[in-house]
Amino acid sequence: MLAAIVILGMGEELWSRFIPKYLELLGAGAGAIAVYGTLKDLLDAVYQYPGGWTADRFGRRFSLILFTGLAILGYLLYIFSPTWEWILVGTIFVMAWSSLTLPAIFSIIGDNLPSSRRAIGFGVQSILKRVPIVLAPVIGGAFITALGLAKGMRLSLAITALLALAAIAIVHRFYVEKVPPAQDKVRVKEIWRAMDPHLKKLLVSDCLARWAEGIPKVFIVLYVINVLRDSAFQFGLLTSVQMLTAILVYIPIAKLSDRMNRKPFVLMTFAFFALFPLAIATAGGAISLTAAFVIG
């Protein structure tokens, strides 16, 4: 499973950060690019339930293979899209890997590790998920810089489709399905009623912070390339800096938050959400822009 995550993550991160620029090439305006960002986040939310239901009903192995196959269909739609509208259609399938598979991935961690080791399992999965984001955007940016936006994106998407087939082969060959656990009958309303009131407030705060993060997110690549005049390769490097910073602080901050009060770390996270777009907007050169992505 972890091999599949790294392989497909490497593929998708070659091009995913540059999709707004690709949409612009296909004739999309700011409104259409915003629709893409909204659709992507909406699917990321609503796909969790059918993904979990499928994993419980038909098994983790079947789910990983099915949803990876759907993602391949989306990559092909991206490659052959004549207009930006087809990118939106393709996104419905592309999001199958990153969103529909998430419940299956978490279930596999739970199935294969004792409760005393699951937190470490989630930590390893979170770090490995970020490793491709350190490496792949630089490679994808180099493709775009060398071949042009259209050819560079299509090459990256073709590579991703091949890597997805390799991931399917790995899961099919090496993953041994365990007996699925009994299905949980608890409903969402019951979970909400039983939730600690402080946790509810944290959840609302997190929703507001994520909402704020989503306002500039899809336009950052356009601002860096179109306004600040950096190349796609330079934007890939900035993304790598951002994810490398996340990896380096992940474990130390997790250990500190286990030993201390978690509230200051949550507040710091929300502060960085606010500072990231402000730092980009006020960046005047390579050093300040790099610092902005470290903040991000």
Helices and strands as residue ranges (DSSP letters): H 2-13, G 16-18, H 19-25, H 30-46, H 48-58, H 60-79, H 84-95, I 96-100, H 102-112, G 115-117, H 118-147, H 149-174, H 188-194, H 197-217, H 220-222, I 223-227, H 232-259, H 263-281, H 286-295
